[in-house]
């Protein structure tokens, strides 16, 4: 399979403006993501899709490839689709590597790439939840899947609900999984899903992947043992710097 990694990196952010350029040990965050992605041998190429020349300049300075996209996109998925249309080479799949995941492990990308066989429409990752604080945190998305490894539902609430059991015991009664927000799209499916209108489930949970499920698309899930650290706020960046210092 011919797979391209696309890193959507927008400049504007209500909680952390210009976070793609935030300094992490002397390098902008987008460079960290770029270097991690380029270390994955499953990807034929890696492109940063951005809406701002400063981000494009930082990528080029780091030896990467950038393409300019609209500043009106509502999601990284939409930005990936526009970037794909600008590429001259042909690819079977796109892997969306979020621009605010500076510590993503190339092994996670490879795990996802291993699901891409031509039949898989969409794919993503999950990780087992060990900490009760994660289980009940609405900012951590949970996912349940069927016996074929396909997503049944994503939610900000703990799913399933363990009836007649105190919440403190839920993790001992059932295996819960958090969603790791890296996506793979078959190229033709990416074109289709970016034409869908937001669905009722998506609006309820504020999760774009529910739009795809509700429209009848299949999302294959692979499990990873590796953690993911996203940077959404300046406070997240401080925690990330502490993580680097202690790692």
C-alpha positions as CSV (number, residue, x, y, z in Angstrom):
1,X,0.0,0.0,0.0
2,X,1.2,3.5,-0.8
3,X,0.7,5.6,2.3
4,X,1.3,9.3,2.8
5,X,1.4,10.9,6.3
6,X,-0.2,14.3,6.4
7,X,0.2,16.5,9.5
8,X,-2.5,19.2,9.7
9,X,-1.1,22.2,11.6
10,X,-3.3,25.3,11.8
11,X,-2.1,28.6,13.2
12,X,-5.3,29.7,15.0
13,X,-6.5,28.0,18.2
14,X,-8.8,29.4,20.8
15,X,-7.0,27.8,23.7
16,X,-3.4,28.0,22.4
17,X,-2.8,30.3,19.4
18,X,0.2,29.4,17.2
19,X,0.8,26.2,19.2
20,X,2.4,24.5,16.2
21,X,5.3,26.9,16.7
22,X,5.5,26.5,20.4
23,X,9.1,25.9,21.5
24,X,9.9,22.5,22.9
25,X,13.6,22.2,23.8
26,X,14.6,24.5,21.0
27,X,12.4,23.1,18.3
28,X,8.9,24.1,17.2
29,X,6.3,21.5,18.1
30,X,5.5,20.9,14.4
31,X,9.1,19.9,13.8
32,X,8.8,17.3,16.6
33,X,5.8,15.7,14.9
34,X,7.4,15.9,11.5
35,X,10.6,14.1,12.7
36,X,8.6,11.4,14.4
37,X,6.5,10.8,11.3
38,X,9.5,10.7,9.0
39,X,11.0,8.0,11.2
40,X,8.1,5.7,10.3
41,X,9.2,3.4,7.4
42,X,5.6,2.6,6.5
43,X,5.1,6.1,5.1
44,X,6.3,6.9,1.6
45,X,6.2,10.6,2.3
46,X,5.2,13.1,5.0
47,X,3.6,16.5,4.3
48,X,2.6,19.2,6.7
49,X,-0.7,20.8,5.7
50,X,-0.9,24.3,7.2
51,X,-2.8,27.6,6.8
52,X,0.0,29.9,7.8
53,X,3.3,30.8,6.1
54,X,5.2,30.9,9.5
55,X,4.4,27.2,10.0
56,X,5.4,26.4,6.4
57,X,8.6,28.2,6.9
58,X,9.4,26.3,10.1
59,X,8.7,23.0,8.3
60,X,10.9,23.9,5.3
61,X,13.7,25.1,7.7
62,X,13.5,21.7,9.4
63,X,14.0,19.9,6.0
64,X,10.3,19.0,5.7
65,X,7.7,19.5,3.0
66,X,4.7,21.8,3.6
67,X,1.6,22.7,1.5
68,X,-0.7,25.7,2.1
69,X,-4.3,25.0,2.7
70,X,-7.4,27.1,3.6
71,X,-7.8,28.8,6.9
72,X,-11.5,27.9,6.9
73,X,-11.3,24.1,7.5
74,X,-13.3,22.9,10.5
75,X,-11.2,19.8,11.1
76,X,-7.8,18.1,10.4
77,X,-9.7,15.6,8.2
78,X,-10.8,18.4,5.9
79,X,-7.3,19.9,5.8
80,X,-5.9,16.4,4.9
81,X,-8.3,16.1,2.0
82,X,-7.2,19.5,0.5
83,X,-3.5,18.6,0.9
84,X,-4.1,15.2,-0.8
85,X,-5.5,17.0,-3.8
86,X,-2.4,19.1,-4.1
87,X,0.0,16.1,-4.2
88,X,1.2,15.0,-7.6
89,X,1.9,11.4,-6.5
90,X,-0.9,8.9,-6.0
91,X,-1.6,7.2,-2.7
92,X,-3.9,4.4,-1.5
93,X,-4.1,5.8,2.1
94,X,-3.6,9.0,4.1
95,X,-2.6,8.8,7.8
96,X,-3.5,12.0,9.7
97,X,-0.9,12.6,12.3
98,X,-2.1,15.4,14.5
99,X,0.2,18.4,14.6
100,X,-0.2,18.7,18.4
101,X,1.2,15.3,19.2
102,X,5.0,16.0,19.5
103,X,5.7,12.7,21.3
104,X,3.9,10.3,19.0
105,X,5.9,7.1,18.6
106,X,6.6,5.9,15.0
107,X,5.6,2.5,16.2
108,X,2.0,3.8,16.7
109,X,2.0,4.9,13.1
110,X,3.2,1.5,11.9
111,X,0.6,-0.2,14.0
112,X,-2.1,1.8,12.2
113,X,-0.5,1.3,8.8
114,X,-0.6,-2.5,9.3
115,X,-4.4,-2.3,9.2
116,X,-4.4,-0.8,5.7
117,X,-5.0,-3.6,3.2
118,X,-7.1,-2.0,0.5
119,X,-10.4,-3.1,2.1
120,X,-10.1,-1.0,5.3
121,X,-12.1,2.2,4.8
122,X,-11.0,4.1,8.0
123,X,-8.8,3.1,10.9
124,X,-7.6,4.5,14.2
125,X,-6.0,3.3,17.6
126,X,-7.1,2.6,21.1
127,X,-5.3,2.0,24.4
128,X,-6.5,0.2,27.5
129,X,-7.5,2.5,30.4
130,X,-5.8,1.8,33.7
131,X,-6.5,5.0,35.5
132,X,-10.0,5.7,36.8
133,X,-9.4,9.4,36.4
134,X,-9.2,8.8,32.6
135,X,-12.3,6.7,32.5
136,X,-14.5,9.5,33.9
137,X,-12.7,12.4,32.2
138,X,-15.0,13.8,29.4
139,X,-11.9,15.2,27.6
140,X,-10.6,11.6,27.1
141,X,-12.7,9.9,24.4
142,X,-13.6,6.2,25.0
143,X,-14.2,3.7,22.2
144,X,-15.9,0.3,22.1
145,X,-15.4,-2.2,19.2
146,X,-16.9,-5.4,17.9
147,X,-15.2,-8.9,17.6
148,X,-13.9,-7.9,14.1
149,X,-12.1,-5.0,15.7
150,X,-14.4,-2.4,14.2
151,X,-15.6,0.6,16.1
152,X,-19.1,0.5,17.5
153,X,-19.2,3.8,19.2
154,X,-17.0,6.7,20.6
155,X,-18.1,8.7,23.6
156,X,-16.9,11.2,26.1
157,X,-18.7,9.1,28.7
158,X,-17.6,5.7,30.1
159,X,-18.9,3.1,27.7
160,X,-20.4,0.6,28.6
161,X,-22.1,1.6,31.8
162,X,-21.6,-1.1,34.4
163,X,-24.9,-1.6,36.0
164,X,-25.3,-2.2,39.8
165,X,-21.6,-1.7,40.4
166,X,-19.9,1.3,42.2
167,X,-17.9,3.4,39.7
168,X,-14.7,2.8,41.7
169,X,-15.0,-0.9,40.7
170,X,-15.7,-0.5,37.0
171,X,-12.1,-1.0,35.8
172,X,-12.0,-4.3,37.6
173,X,-15.2,-5.5,36.0
174,X,-14.6,-4.6,32.3
175,X,-11.8,-3.5,30.0
176,X,-12.3,0.1,28.9
177,X,-10.3,1.8,26.1
178,X,-9.4,5.4,25.3
179,X,-9.3,6.6,21.7
180,X,-5.9,7.6,20.4
181,X,-6.6,10.3,17.8
182,X,-4.6,9.3,14.8
183,X,-6.6,8.4,11.7
184,X,-6.1,6.5,8.5
185,X,-8.3,7.1,5.5
186,X,-8.5,5.2,2.2
187,X,-8.1,8.0,-0.3
188,X,-11.5,7.6,-1.9
189,X,-13.2,7.4,1.4
190,X,-11.5,10.6,2.6
191,X,-13.0,12.4,-0.4
192,X,-16.5,11.0,0.5
193,X,-16.5,11.7,4.3
194,X,-15.4,15.3,3.8
195,X,-18.6,15.9,1.8
196,X,-20.8,14.7,4.7
197,X,-22.8,17.1,6.8
198,X,-22.3,17.1,10.6
199,X,-24.5,14.4,12.1
200,X,-26.7,14.4,15.2
201,X,-24.3,12.1,17.2
202,X,-21.3,14.2,16.2
203,X,-23.1,17.4,17.4
204,X,-24.0,15.7,20.7
205,X,-20.5,14.5,21.5
206,X,-18.5,16.9,19.4
207,X,-16.6,14.0,17.8
208,X,-16.2,14.0,14.0
209,X,-15.7,10.2,13.8
210,X,-19.3,9.7,14.8
211,X,-20.3,11.4,11.6
212,X,-18.6,8.6,9.7
213,X,-20.1,5.8,11.8
214,X,-23.6,7.3,11.6
215,X,-23.2,7.5,7.8
216,X,-22.4,3.8,7.7
217,X,-18.6,3.8,7.2
218,X,-16.5,1.2,9.0
219,X,-13.6,2.2,11.3
220,X,-11.1,-0.5,12.1
221,X,-9.4,-0.3,15.5
222,X,-5.9,-1.5,16.5
223,X,-4.7,-1.5,20.1
224,X,-1.5,0.2,21.1
225,X,0.3,-0.1,24.4
226,X,1.9,3.4,23.9
227,X,0.6,6.5,25.5
228,X,-0.3,9.7,23.6
229,X,0.3,13.2,24.8
230,X,-1.7,15.9,23.0
231,X,-1.0,19.6,23.5
232,X,-4.2,21.6,23.6
233,X,-3.3,24.4,26.1
234,X,-0.2,26.2,27.4
235,X,-0.6,24.1,30.6
236,X,-0.4,20.9,28.5
237,X,2.9,22.2,27.1
238,X,4.3,22.7,30.6
239,X,3.4,19.1,31.4
240,X,5.0,18.0,28.2
241,X,8.2,19.8,29.0
242,X,8.2,18.1,32.4
243,X,7.7,14.8,30.7
244,X,10.7,15.4,28.5
245,X,12.8,16.4,31.5
246,X,11.9,13.2,33.4
247,X,12.0,10.8,30.4
